[in-house]
């Protein structure tokens, strides 16, 4: 047993990685690695699951690094004086790991940043169940379309008029990477909106009626709704229940008629008196109003002559038309949301940039900080259209 195998032999560099493993930290937030030589770097890669001495793994590594650099150049840079990736940055996995491990290496900061993105790229490339998305979407969409009808340009879900409904599958490549880099766990299997349905109603009460319809007609299997993913910032459910009870009392006492009952109930629900909700997603605006939940559908499909069953998550978002229109502007807009997400990813990938002045940044020299335009990730089509989104594939 060597000294480094004992408690007294722990190195100063051990504590951050040990803390990430046992104290809830994340490996991509480590300030550096601690790989002394090429053999250690190759062993690290093999342990990760990508052996540089294996032809197939080596081909995957050759795909991951260019995708990482491309994402950084197109989405994260320029930022805070970082004009672009320096020409002298290592382009081989082993050299990159060694650079990230050496305190005196002038490219250490940059190498660590590339590795952070490469970790997200690897999780996105090897996302489990990508081949199952098509089957899952068809079965989720089929459940909804069974109850949808068009009459004179109006879409109906059962007897509820809809302003719009969209179906989405897949997540744009850059959008997926941004989301991974902003998640503490940094793992793709915990992203639940690869498959989704968005419904816009005329009023808030009709939004709640949609939820009830989905439950009563088993479009959404409510026992399979994931509790931690349910979020309501649209309607004061407890207040509406109490208000309805009071209205029922007035109706039964003959103080109001059924038409007044319905009018007052809808007016109460529509009033914007629900306080700003605690945000489940730190990048969403506190004023964004919607009902959102994630359910798991038990999907069945034929696979080599046998029936395969698996649960697949899909997200449902419901809002009234006023809330939808408000969500398309200001801080609640998708563009603002994506820019907040991008800024958080930059801070995580380049934690060292805020501590350095432009003259201290290693690489091709100083650059002035300037804003880059928001990258478009695709926009929902017009009303009553079906949006199948972009395929979850990296750039060619």
N, C-alpha and C positions, 0 to 999 in steps of 0.2 A: 504493500500500500504506500502510495506516495503522499507527500505532505498535502498536495492539492485535493486528495480524497478525504481528508479529515476536516472537521469543523474549523480547526485552527488554520487550515490551509485555504479557506475560501478567499478568492481574489476579490478585489474591489469591483471588478466588472461582473462578478457573479450575481450581485444583489438585484440588479434591475431585471435580468431575465428570470431569476427565481421568483421575484415579486410578481412578474407578469403571469407566471404559471399558478401561483397559489393565492394571490391577493386581488384577483379580478382585473389586472391590467391587460394591455394588449401588446403583442409583440411588435406591431408596427410603430408603437410609440417609444420604443427603445432608442436611446441616443446613438448607440453604435453596437456593432457585434464584437465578438472576441474570438476570432479564428486566426491562429498564429501562422498557418502555412497552407499550401495548396492541398495537402492531404486532408487537413481539417475542413477546408472549404468543400471539398468533394464529398466528404463524409456527411457534412451538414446538408448538402443538396440531396444525397441519397436518402438520408433520414426524412427529408421533407417529402420524398416520393418521386424525385426527378434525378435519377442517377446520371451524371454527365458521361459515364463510361458505357451507358446503354444507348444503342442507336435510336430507339424510339423516344426515350426520355430526352436525349440530346436534341432531337428534332423539335420537341415541345418547348424546350428551353430557348431554342433559336426562334420560336414564334412569340414567346412571352415577352422577351426584352424589347424587340421592335414595337410591339403593341403598347408597351408601357411608355416608351419614349414618345411615341406618336400621340398618346393621350396627354402626356405632360405638355408637349409642344402645342397641341391644338386647343386644349381645354384649360389648363392651369397656368400657362405662361402667356404673356409676361405678367409679372407681379412683384411689387416692392423692390424694384431695381433688378429683378431677375429677368433678363431679356430673352434668354433661351438656354438650351442645354449646351454646356461647354464642349468644344471639339475634343478636348483631351479626356473626356469621361470614358472609363472603361466600357467596352461593348461585349465582353465575354462574362458569363455568370461567375466563374471562379475569380477572375480579376476584380469583378465588382464587389464580391463578398470580402475579399482581402482589403480592398480599398476602404470599405466600410468598417473594417476592424482596426485600421492603423491610425493612431492619433495624429501622426505627423504627415499623413497623406493629404495633399492639397485638394484632392477630389472627395475626401471622406463625406462631407456634408451632402454633396450631390449624389454620391453612390448610395447613401442611406435613403435619400429621397426616391431614387429609381427603384430600390428594393421594396419600399413601401407600396408603390404603385404596382410593381410586379406581383406582389402577394395578392392584391385585389384582382389583378388580371388572371392569375392562376385559378382563383376561386370562381371567377366568372366563366372561364373556359371550361372548367370541369364541373359545372353546375349539374347536380344530379337531377334526373327526370326531365331534361330538356326535350327528349323525344316523346314525352307523354303530354306535352302542352296541347298539341293539336287535338288529341282524343278528349282531353279534359275540356277544352274550349267548346268542342262540338256538343258535348253532353250538357255543359252549363248553359250554353246558348239555347239548346233545344228545350230545356226546361222553361226558359222565359218565353221563347217564341211560341210555344204551345198556347200561351194565354194572351198573346199580342194580336191586335187586328188594326187595320187601317180603314177608316171611313171618311170620305170626303176630305182627305188631307190631314185628318186627326188620328193620332195613334192612341190606342186604348190598351190598358192592362186590365183585363176583365172589364169592370165598369168604371175604371178610374182613368180620366183623361191625362195623357202625358204630354209634356212640352217637348221632351226629347229622351232618347235612350241610345246608349252606345255600348258596344262590346269591345274589349281590348285584350289582346294577347301579345305576349312578348314584351320585352323592355328594351328600349334603344341601348346600344352598347355603351356609349358615353354616360348615359343616364344611370345605367347599372353600376358602372365603375364609381361614379360620384357617390351613389348611395352606399356602396360598400366602404368607401374611404371615410364616410361620415358615421358609419356604424361602429360602435365600440367593439363588437364581436368580429366584424369584418368578414362575415361568412354569408355566401349567397343563398344557402338553403333557408335562411331566415328572412328573406325578402318575400313578402306575401302578395305583392300587387303585380306579379307576372300576368295574372289573369284577372280581369275585372269587368264590372258592369256599372255604368253611371246612369242614373235616372233623374230627370228634371221634371217636377210637377208644377202645377199652377200655384198651389198654396201649400203652406206647411202642414195643414191637416191632411191634405191629400198625400203628402210625403209619408206621414204616419200610417195612412190607409194603405199605402204601397207595402210598408213593412208588414202590416197585418195580413194583407193578401198573400205575400210571399210565404208567410208562416202557415196560413190556413190551407193553402193549396200545395204545400210541401215543395214549393219551388226552391226554397232554401231550407235545408234540414236544420232547424234551430238547435237541436241538441249538439250539433257539430259546429256551432258558432264559437270562436275562440274568445273567451271573456276579455283577455287583456288587449284585444284588438278592436273592441267595441267603443265607439266614441259618438256622443251626441252633443252637438253645439247648436242645433237648429231649433229645438222646441223644448219648452219647459214641461216635461212629462208629468212630474208630480203636481205641478200647479194646474195643468190641464185636467188631471184626474179629479182634483178637488173642485175645480170650477164646474166640471160636468156634473158632479154630485149635487152642487148647489143649484144648477140649472134644472136638474131632474126634480128637485124638491119644488121649485117654482112651477114647473110644468105640471106636476101632479096636483099642485094646489090650485091650478087654474090661473096663475098670475101671468103666464106667458103661453103662447101657442107654439106648435112644433117648428114653424118657420123662424120665429124669434129665437127659439132654443138653438137651432142650427146656426143662425147668423151670429149669435153671441159667442157660441163655442169657437167658431172659425175666427172671429175677430180677436178673441183672447189668444188663440194659438198663433195668429199672424203678428201680434204685437212684438216688437223687438225688445223684450224685457228680460231675455235670458242673459245672465251675466257672462262675460268672457270665460270660456272654458279653459281648464288646465290643458295645455297642449301636449298631446301624446307625441307628436312629431315636432321637434324643436325648430324646424324650418318653416312650419306652417304659421300663417299669421293668426294671431289670437282672435281676430274678428271674423275669420272664415267660418261660415255656418253650414253644417252638413250633418247628416246621419251616416256613419260609416261602420261597417262590421266585416269581419272575415269569417267565412264558413269553409268547411272542408267537405268536398263532395266525394263520395265513394264511387270512383270511376271503374267501369268494367270495359275491358277490351280483349280482343282475340290476339293471342301471341303464340305462334307456332302450334296452332290447333288446340290450345287450351285457353281457358278464360283467366285473365289476370285481373286482379283487383288492387286498387291503391287509392289512398286518400290524396286529394289535390286541393290546395287552398285557392279560393277566389275571393276577391274583395268587392263589396257592394257599397256604392256611395249614392245617397239620395239627398236632393235639396230642392227647394222651390225655385221658381224662375228668378225671383228677385235676388236671392242669395247667389244663384249661379251667375247672374250678370255682375253682381258686386265682386265676385271672385275673379273676374276677368280684368280687373283694373286695380291699380295701387299695390299695396303690400300683399294683398291676397292673390294677386295674379300669379300664373305659373312661371312667368319670366322672373318675377321678384323672388319667388320660392326657389327657383333653380340658381339664381345668383347668390342667395344666402347659403345654399348648399355648396356651391362652388367655392365661396370664400372660406367656409369651414374646412373643406377638403384641402385647400391651399395651406391653411395654417397647420394642418396635420402633416401634410407631405413635406412642407418646408418650415419646420418649427424653428430652425436656425436663422431664417431670413429676418425675423423681427428683431433679433439681437445684434444684427450686423448692419453697418452702414453700407451704402453702395460701393464705397471704395474698398471695403473688406471682403466683398463677395468673390470667391474663387471662380475662375473660369475665363471667359472672354472679355472681362472688363465690366466697368460700371454701365448702367443703363438707367434711363429715367423711367419712373413708374408711370404707367398709363393704363387706362381702362380698355378692355377688349370687349367686343360685342358678345352678347349672349348667344351661345350655340343653339340653333334650332334643333329640337329633338322630335319634331312632328307635331301637327296640330290636329285636333279632332275635326272631322268634316262637318258639313252642315247638319241641321236637325233631321231626325228620323233616319240618320245614316248609320251603318254598322262600321265601326272602326276596329279593324283587326290589328292595328298598331304596326310597329316595326319588328321584324324578326330579331330574336336574341342572338345575333351573330356578330362577331368582331369584324372590323373592316378588312377587306381583302389585302 
